[in-house]
Amino acid sequence: MRRRRRSIEKEKFDVNLWQPRTILGKAVKEGKITSISQIIRNGERIMETEIVDALVPNLEEEILGVGMMQRMHKSGRRIRYRIIGVVGNRDGIIGVATASAREIGPAIRKAMNAAKLNVIEIARGCGSWECGCGRSHSVPYEVSGKSGSVTVTIKPAPRGLGLATAEIPKIIFGLAGIKDAWTSSSGETRTTLNFSLAVFNTLKQTTRVMLPEAAKRNILIGRTGEASGQVGSS
């Protein structure tokens, strides 16, 4: 698969024209749910992309990779395009997914919609012993994740270091709101799909670590200003 970074011009969403089809969607439109964090932390499944568009209006979209799949059929060669997409608000909300279609335009839209339905919150903080500023510029502790043969480890970095990583993680970290981090990886990282999903799975682990209550004070989950009490306690 060929790697390609490309920003997507997002279509303007009008909540007044939206006709929800699920109970969760109706609750969002009626104003009963006002934050994406409420949905994610309750473990509810998002089945309408309009829910994410309504609750996270500043969501950005980018393409991580474009691939072409071919197979022979009795009627001739058939081609499908596979797109790896990422969405994020640069403030703790991130989603990664892949989709395919016969034409590249529909494939891009399917990938972005799938990424919206797959959004998560991540925990951010200042876990570097070299910094200790207490700001949410990095990850709060070292985390690891895997997809296929690819394993990724993210380590906290001091403020001002930047993102010491490859292009794919750098795009994902930027949309997730992580400004400083060290990473290490192993496996077939040239496979963009597995590399992207490995980074995404690693970020998932930031909210699955058991911590004492005293350690939660400098950890931020999701959007700026929201409480960080959703990290597990020991």
Helices and strands as residue ranges (DSSP letters): E 2-7, G 15-17, H 23-29, H 36-41, H 49-55, E 60-73, E 76-88, E 93-101, H 104-116, E 120-121, E 123-125, E 143-147, E 150-156, E 163-164, H 167-176, E 181-186, H 192-204, G 205-207, G 213-218, E 219-221
